[in-house]
Structures are given as structure tokens and as C-alpha cells.
């Protein structure tokens, strides 16, 4: 194998002791074995760093980076890009899981498409106990710059597998906390550098209700509004910009209202569809293989 067949997988983590081990094991379970796993500690105060070091001690493909500071996700994602040794970089969040053939399927597609720079996937939603809660099949199509400004996207950031060359042209804006993916897509699209595919198969497994809090949602909306204000010129009219910002402000009011009456999780569940028996069989098969990778 040459280095072109290898993938650098990056998992930043902050106080993720409840989920980190299974995230690591879903990497260990991959059918594609040519990878390095970069675990980046973002100043955790729980046992996350201990868990990361335990697995690094048993597998030379795993390395842990820890400077004791809390620099937040966009900074750590740029760190992973700079630290990566290989031609392809995969994203994953520390509290999520993935199917055991996610990397193989994405890499097979990406290496066959010279004009494509990255691939994302559809997803399953899971709860804090690794129970399947839903499925979301994402349609494969290309979004425009105006789509992004409108908040419309078919890209699941955490399932990203990208060419390192694309990432080096499109680093994260470290001031765009909680909207770093939104800003990434927008800047790449403005440069006509957003060429991708979406796998219409749920290869990534996302803890929707555990990942999303009211604080994160409001902060994310505020950052998106700021990004729109700074980037709309030459793409959309001022009146259309104002309309989009009003839409985001209405979203803020809705989520705040739902949170006050304890109904926010109901809204989050609308992001995915009811799973079928075949989805459950698929999930359980892959999950059992992940569990067998535990130390």
C-alpha cells in the first residue's frame, strides 16, 4: 500500500468520557485498516484523556495530542489538518459512531472521482445508550452559495472525508464557533471550490439530541447571522439578506419557546425519520462488531 491509500482520522474531544471509547472502537472496527487516528484533547477535565492514552498505548496507529488548553473545535480541526500525515482526512465527533465500512466506501468513491474533493454521508440517529432512534437519508446534489446563505445544506460535517489538498485551501475560520461548518461551506463555495458527493447510505451515526443544546443552537444562529452580514454582497440582494436574517431570528424565537416548555427534543426529532426493521438489523450488526473492538 502507498500513502495514497491511507487516511488520517481526526477526533477532537472535550469531556467525552461517556462516549469516546466507542468512538475509538468504531475506528478500530473499520474494514479499511490503513489509517492513523489523531485524538486531540481540548482541555478535558474528566477521564477522556486517560481513555485516549489507553488506546494509543495499544495501537501504534493512534496518537494523542494534548496541550492542556481549551481552544474550541475550529482550532482543533485546523490542528488535525496540519498534523495529518496522509492524503485523505476523515472527520468524526467524539460522541458519535460510524458503520464499520464507512471509510472503505467513502474512499472508494473519492479515489475514483478526480473532480470531487470530499464526500459526506447520510446518518442514523442514536441516543445516549446507543439505541437507534431514527434515520436520515440525505439526497446527493450540489448546493449553491445562495443555498448556504439561506441555511440550506445537504452536508453532514462530522461525516466528512476530504482530500487534504482541499482542506489546505479551505481551513476553518476559528472565530466561527458553532458555525464552523457553515462558514467552511460558504467560503469554499464562494471560491467555486465546493465539489462533493453525498452517500445516500447512513454510514455515520449521530447523537442528535445529546449533541444539540439550546445554548449551542442560539450561539450557532447568532454566528450564522454575523457570517451572512459579512458575506452576502455580490451573492444576494440586501433585501434578500434581510429576509434570511429574519428567518434565523424567527428560528431563535421558536427554539427558545420550545425549550421553555421542555419541547426542544421534539423539534430535534423532526430532523430524522422513523427507522425500519432493516435499519435496526443493519445497525445492530455493525454495533456488535464495534463492541468487539473494546479493550
Secondary structure, 3 states (H helix, E strand, C coil): CCHHHCEEEEEEECCCCCCHHHHHHHHHCCCCCCEEEEEEECCCCCCHHHHHHHHHCCCCCEEEEECCCCCCHHHHHHHHHHHCCCCEEEECCCCCEECCCHHHHHHHHHCCCCCCCEEEEEEEEECCCCCEEEEECCCCCCCCHHHHHCCCCCCCHHHCEEEHHHHHHCCCCCCCCCCHHHHHHHHHHHCCCCCEEEEEEEEEEECHHHHCCHHHHHHHHHHHHHHHHHHCCCCCCHHHHHHHHHHHHHHHHHHHHHHHCCCHHHHHHCCCECCCHHHHHHHHHHHHHHHCCCC
